[in-house]
Amino acid sequence: MTLRLLVLGGTRFLGRHFVEQALAAGHRVTLLHRGRSAAGLFPDAEHRTADRNGDLAALRAGEWDAVLDTSAYVPRHVRSAAAALAGRIGRYLLVSSISVYADFARPGADEDASLQSLADPTTEVVSGETYGGLKVLCEQALAQALPQACLIARPGLLVGPHDPTGRFTWWLQRLRAGGDVLAPGEAGARVQFIDARDAAAWLLTQAQTGNVGTYNLTGPASPLTMGELLDTTRRVLRPDARLHWVDEDFLRREGVTPWSELPLWVARAEAGLHEIDIMRALRSGLVCRPLAETVADTAAWAQAHDGPHADVGLSPEREAALLAAWAAAS
């Protein structure tokens, strides 16, 4: 069955993969975007230009079987889109985040775990402190507007080709460079992320089946450790790279910032961030491709299209100094 799909966003990362797969499957796709990011993509789709902070007159005409919203960051975005589309859509799929959860001290958080709340629910300042709470409000706004026709996806870290954040990609670039590589914490610590192409395929499946509800959307399907991730990356990209596992307490004493200076690494106190329950998504059709495929494809894309992200990861000088200090301390 050919679907009529509306994508709010669709030219950067997750939405880009969704549109590509939807068009390949023969669906009719309309994109609403600002025309700023790769606006020339997808000539076979209908393009409408609008800024969600302004007038949504571009959505006044048309009917769609499903809407995928990849670009809502404040609840006003959801309320205005739902109001503009009232009576002309079948289902509304909202991309939220696992950042909605109140804490990650314990592993195994499912979709019913406690959520964040904002001290000021009227704020529209998106920051590290407000992002999760604002996504909670986006979810609530959708549930109020379309209680019987909404699907809420809560992705973990999205990785793969066209990733604008550089977090996962930094590790690929670092291991490809070879030499002595600082590996943070414990090799057996769990890690979770999902290839954006797999997340897009799952979202397209949900649009086709008509599923509703809330789903944690991360991967892989089977538990993965940081050691397995780095070993696989090394094997695929640079087998002679040398991993040096450095204790978390030492890194914290040295002022190393989890997640930003060493992407994907989180402190033991927040280990639950990488142990989210994804059984509901797996039962509804989530399939995660082999890690080696994600590593190879992302590395090839990064090498062809992307340079190092200056604001992500340790600098070579900082890494070398930490490794020397760790060797001396050990």
VENMO-V626385 format. One record per helix or strand of 2 or more residues. SS is the DSSP state (alpha for helix, beta for strand). FROM is the first residue (numbers start at 1). TO is the last residue. If there is no record, write none. Layout:
ss=<SS | SS>
from=<FROM | FROM>
to=<TO | TO>
//
This chain:
ss=<beta | alpha | beta | beta | alpha | beta | alpha | beta | alpha | alpha | beta | beta | alpha | beta | beta | alpha | beta | alpha | beta | alpha | alpha | alpha | alpha | alpha>
from=<4 | 14 | 28 | 46 | 57 | 64 | 75 | 89 | 98 | 131 | 150 | 158 | 167 | 180 | 194 | 196 | 213 | 226 | 242 | 248 | 268 | 279 | 291 | 316>
to=<8 | 24 | 33 | 49 | 59 | 69 | 84 | 95 | 100 | 145 | 155 | 159 | 177 | 184 | 195 | 209 | 217 | 237 | 246 | 253 | 274 | 283 | 305 | 329>
//
